């Protein structure tokens, strides 16, 4: 399977999970997938494979010590794929965390939806929005 195909599959796998989390967060199937972290675990396996491939093909390992070095890493197809899968997995985990936290916070789902969309599209932005809402709710 080519990195391009894996990229497409990874994107396709996360989208239904986000849709379930936004529109059906309390449904049994959604809760099962959240509780057991099925999709993030699958993405983690893909990540480990592609980071290992990247490490094998890079002479001297990966250098994260400067912006220039990181930019150079992201010119390698397998490293970019690993990085993208990393984003997909961790953004999804943050979305799941938001829903789990909201069990106690009890912010209405209509207000949580923008947090989840923000996390899906822009990662930390959605997380920040939830943290702000949670802070106001707790006051």
Protein Blocks (a to p, Z undefined) as FASTA:
>chain_A
ZZklmmmmmmmmmmmmmmmmmmmmmbmklmmmmmnommmmmmmmmmmmmmmmmmmmpghi
aafkbfklmmmmmmcfklmmmmmmmmmmmmmmmmmmmmmmmmmnopafklmmmmmmmmmm
nommmmmmmmmmmmmmmZZ
